[in-house]
């Protein structure tokens, strides 16, 4: 389980944080930014396949990771409370923008 959040949300979070320095409650403090909606890898893979309309593909699960942390989640309450920040993009919205961007990039750079 991990929190996957869109790069635009990450950039927005860090820009907001930087703009508030040196404010009380900001300088020297640690903040977590994320969706607080942890997903497992299969959920993410299935969302990608759905967004790409690729029902012909299925993930192969090898289960070979030996030192993997099974669950990494974040508590973003401090970012909400102090900065009034929450993630704006859903996984589906992020994929709807990311997939066409990569498809275009691959065409331009001789990929598939």
N, C-alpha and C positions, 0 to 999 in steps of 0.2 A: 504494500500500500504506500502510495506517494501522493503528494499534492502536485498536480501538473497545472501550471497556470501560464497564461499567454504572455509572450514577451512584451506586448504593449502594456499590460498591467504591471509587469515588473519595472519597465522604464518609467511609467507614470508614478509608481510608488517611490522610486529612488529620486526622481525629480522633485516630487513634493517634499520628501525628506530633506533634500539638499536646500530647497528654497526656505525651509524653516530654520536652518542653522544660522545663527546661534540662539535659538529660542529656549526658554526654560522648558524642561521636560523632553528636549530633543538632543541637545549636545551631550555626547558621551553615552547615550542610551542605545540599547539594541532593540531592533524591531523585526518582527516576522511578517512577511508578506506572502499571501497565498489565498487559495480559494476556501480553505477549510472544508473541502469536499474531497477526501482522499479516494483514489481509485487504484485498482490493481492494474497490472500491465495488460491483462487480457481485456479489461474494459476499455482501455485506451486503444489497443489494437483493433478491437471490434468497432469502436467509434471511427477510427481512420478508415477501415474497410467500408463501413457504411457511407461515410462522406465521399469516398472514391467510387461508390457503387460497384464494389468488387466482391460480390457474393461467391465468386468462383475461387476465392482464396480462403485458406484456413490456417491459423497459426499452428506451428509445431512447438510443443512445450517439451523441452528437454529436462528441465528441473535439475540443472547441473551446478547452479550457484551454491558455493559452499560457505561463503562468508557474508552473505547478503543480510542486511538488517531487514527483518520481515515487515516492519511498519515504521514509516517516518511521517509524522503529521506535525502541523504547526498550530500554535495558538496565536491568532492574529488580533486578539482583543485589544492589545495595547495600541496597535496601529489604528484600529477603529476608534478607540477612546481618545487618544491624543491627537491623531491626525485626521480623523473622520474619513479614513481610507478603507475601501473594500474593493475587491476585484470586480471588474465590470464585464469581462468577457467570459462566456461559457466555453466549455471545451468545443462544442459544436460550432460556435461562432469563430473561434480561433482556427479550427480546421477548415472552415469554409473560406477563410482568407489565406491560410498557409498553403493548402494543397494547390490551388491555382498558381500561387507565387512560385512554388517549387517546380511545377510542370512547365511554366514559362522559362524559368532559369535553366532547366534541363534542356529544353529546346534550343535556347541560345548558346549553350555550352556543349552541344554535341552529345548529350545524354539520351537516355531512352525516351 
